[in-house]
């Protein structure tokens, strides 16, 4: 989780400092798999769902600003 927080902080700092014509945004999602023999596909789907939820939230925030 610390890696994601750092990545988000650095992208925000970049956007504030460089003011690029297209803002750098990074969608992310993760899930933990405890049993690779039966749960790997479900875990991957959960991580994808979380990434798309992150994207949705970023789009909503862009509309507000």
N, C-alpha and C positions, 0 to 999 in steps of 0.2 A: 504494500500500500504506500510505503514511503516513496517508492520509485514513481508511482503515478502522481503523488502530490508534488514531487520535485519537477516532473515533466510539465504539469499544469502551471506551476509557478514560473518556470522558465519561459513557457510559451506566452504567458501573460506579460512578463517583463519584456520579452521581445516585441510584442505588439505595442506596448506603451512607449518603448524607446525608439523603435524603428518606424512605427506608423506605416506598415506596408499597405498597399492598395487593397489587398485581400488579407483579412485577418487570419493569422495562423490559429487553427483550432484542431484539437486532437480528441477524437471520440475514443472512449475506452470502456471495456467491460471485462470482468473476470469472474471465474468461479473455481472452486476447489474440488478436485476429484479425489475421492478417498478409495475407490475400488475400480481400478481400470478395467477389470474383466467385465463389469456390468454397467458402469455408470459413465464411461467416457463420452458417449454420444450425448447423453442428457446434460452433462456438464458443459460440453461445447455449445449446445443449444442455449443453455442458461447464460453463458458468457456473451453469446451473440445478442440475446434479448437485452441484456444489460447495456451493451454497446449501443444498440439502437435507441434505447431509452435515453442514454446520454446524448445522442445526436438530437433527439426530439427536444430535450431540454435546452440544448445550445441554440437550436433554431428559434425556440420561443423567446429566449433571452435576446437574440438578435433583433427580433421583431419589436421588442419593448424599447430597445435603445436606438 
